[in-house]
Amino acid sequence: MIILLRHGESLVNVTQTFSCRYVDEPLTENGLHQAERAAAWLADRNIRRMYASPLLRAKQTADIVAKRLGCGYTVAEELREIDCGALEGRSDPDAWERFRQVLLRWVAGDLDVHCDGGETGHRAVDRFAGFMRAIPDGAGDTLAVGHGGIFAIGLLKLCPDFKVTSGADMYLPNTGIVLVDRAPDGFSVVQWGLSEHLTT
């Protein structure tokens, strides 16, 4: 089983600021608590290897989980959030609407479009797919700590059984968990948005 964990709440989530390159804020107190709760839930899993996005909020989440599990992790550039180009650092409604329109076109199958200076859907999908396919197959679970955007668009194209009809379907809460099964012919989303650990 491959377990995808979105990072805990960070300052950029509170301010709704685009952050995929140089804007790199830490977790909030709430985000730290979310990571602790996720770590407690994950402690019961047979996790043998762990990866994390290079962004601070993902590494801080991974630090907390790794400490609880008693293991280390590898930083994977492929898990970085979708590159939004010129929208980096912005938090205004117009920026979010531009990003939303790009995502909707990706969902519709037009992967050639991109935000000004950002990556195309092809690039985002390919780097995530490359990461998933390179995960060693074998005993135990793999945990990857990253971001909701790249998880959603990556799985949408990688897993034929993962269907979305709106942007709301792609939403993953902070420290929300996605369970992905690996089969000889590809990958399958077993559960999207598991968050029972946040209510305990």
DAWO-V743611 format. One record per pair of residues at least 24 apart in sequence whose C-alpha atoms are under 7 Angstrom apart, sorted by sequence separation. I is the first residue (numbers start at 1). J is the second residue. D is the distance in whole Angstrom. If there is no record, write none. Layout:
i = (I:I)
j = (J:J)
d = (D:D)
This chain:
i = (8:49:50:51:52:53:148:39:43:51:55:129:8:35:39:43:53:54:124:128:8:52:53:161:162:36:125:159:161:35:39:125:129:158:159:26:27:35:85:86:159:24:25:26:84:85:86:24:25:85:86:125:85:84:83:84:83:82:10:8:78:79:7:78:7:8:78:7:20:20:20:20:20:23:80:81:79:82:20:81:82:18:19:81:18:19:18:17:18:17:18:17:16:15:62:58:58:48:50:51:52:53:47:48:49:50:51:52:53:46:47:48:49:50:51:52:46:47:47:38:7:2:3:4:5:6:7:1:2:3:4:5:6:7:35:1:2:3:4:5:6:34:6:41:38:37:37:34:9:8:7:8:6:7:6:5:6:5:6:5:4:5:3:4:3:4:3:2:3:1:2:1:2:1:1)
j = (32:73:74:75:76:77:172:64:68:76:80:154:34:61:65:69:79:80:150:154:35:79:80:188:189:64:153:187:189:64:68:154:158:187:188:56:57:65:115:116:189:55:56:57:115:116:117:56:57:117:118:157:118:118:118:119:119:124:57:57:127:128:57:128:58:61:131:61:80:81:82:83:84:89:146:147:146:149:88:149:150:87:88:150:88:89:89:89:90:90:91:91:91:91:145:145:146:140:142:143:144:145:140:141:142:143:144:145:146:140:141:142:143:144:145:146:141:142:143:175:145:141:142:143:144:145:146:141:142:143:144:145:146:147:175:142:143:144:145:146:147:175:148:197:197:197:198:198:174:174:174:175:174:175:175:175:176:176:177:177:177:178:177:178:178:179:179:179:180:179:180:180:181:181:182)
d = (6:7:6:6:6:6:6:7:7:6:7:7:6:5:5:6:5:6:7:6:6:7:5:6:6:6:7:5:7:6:6:5:7:7:5:6:6:7:6:6:7:6:7:5:6:6:6:6:7:4:7:7:4:5:5:7:6:6:6:7:5:7:6:6:5:6:6:6:7:5:7:6:7:6:7:6:6:6:7:6:6:6:6:6:5:6:5:6:6:5:6:4:5:7:6:6:6:5:6:6:6:6:6:6:5:5:5:5:5:5:4:6:6:6:6:6:6:6:7:6:6:6:6:6:6:6:6:5:5:5:5:5:5:6:7:7:6:6:6:6:5:6:6:6:6:6:7:7:6:5:6:5:6:5:5:6:6:6:7:5:6:7:7:5:6:6:5:6:6:7:5:6:6:5:7)
